[in-house]
Amino acid sequence: MSKKETKKPIQAKDDGSGISNPYDVKVQFSVGKDLNWEASSPGDVFTLKEQIGKGAFGQVYRAEFKSTRFPIAIKRIAEDSNTQATIFKEVDILRKSNHPHIVNYFGCLQGTDPSKQAKDEKGRFSYPDSQDRAAWILMDYCAGGSIRDYLDTSGNLTEVQLAAVMIDVLQGLNYLHNQKIIHRDLKAANILLSEDGNVKIADFGISTQLNATVTGNPKTMVGTTYWMAPEILSEKYDYKIDLWSLGITTIEMAEGHPPNWHLKPFQLMLKMPKDDPPTFKNPEKFSKELRDFVYLCLMKDPSKRPDTMKLLQSSFIMKYAEKGPKALREELIQMSKKKSTPSK
């Protein structure tokens, strides 16, 4: 019978303070209170998968925490003088936001361009080298992709799907507006869908925080032209521009594209001040309640345009809200399932 092995007790060292510290503890990474990550080797913490999106300010990748395989999305933005303000603005807004219909923020770290990295035996990106100057914003991974993805792969939304999406988006916008934040670039591409059927507003790269005492004059003409409210051209606007964008996005989700999609941006900007508000190409295909919802969102006089709470009480939203949250959530889950299988 062999002698039973006995483990030696873990020894500790004393630094003179009377508090002992264990030997042989290797710190792989740490996260500061401001959610800035530090790691001797970030590859020990995350596995970077594939690119899942690309925007004006950078690329978005799917990744996993190695220890738990918890999925996250990582937005990479090159840190140069032209993008630093964008990085700080987006991080600041995400850090302050805490709402189920706004993307969660998990922190920020530095990395390099994954296109310069070798791939492993399975063809996946290795994690970026931390020596390069690039900001990596860690966020929710929404397996269902964006509503724009859904339109491109599965077709236009039904009215009940539209209502399910809009209820969540309106709640997210209401939260932002109460925080005195204007999104300024709301569109189907910036509305994400999680695997459990939760809608989240994303991409705060050009959002602005209103001054509490000087509301309504950010003096910046930004956004994507087809979704842009007319008053932006005057450079005097407030949070109501997000409700105009919501109306355009509603048409986009119902018909596949926003109105005037055939025009070049500068042509549209010339038309906007004098034209009537856009509407559906084929209004007869849609219910009166939906047409009225779009009409309210696209009132050219922003003072007459309803806020988020009034739109949540509109006849269109109330009509489908009667189905109950469980039924509406199931609609969103079914939408998400069409995009929720990640590539290997």
Secondary structure, DSSP 8 states (H G I E B T S, - for coil): -----------EEE-SSS-EEESS----EEE-TT-BEEES-GGGTEEEEEEEEEETTEEEEEEEETTT--EEEEEEEE-STTTHHHHHHHHHHHHH---TTB--EEEEEE---GGGS-B-TTS-B----TTS-EEEEEEE--TT-BHHHHHHHH----HHHHHHHHHHHHHHHHHHHHTTEE----SGGGEEE-TTS-EEE---TT-EE--SSSTT------S-GGG--GGGGGT---THHHHHHHHHHHHHHHHSS-TTTTS-HHHHHHHTTTS-----SSGGGS-HHHHHHHHHHT-SSTTTS--HHHHHTSHHHHHHHTT-HHHHHHHHHHHHHTT-S---
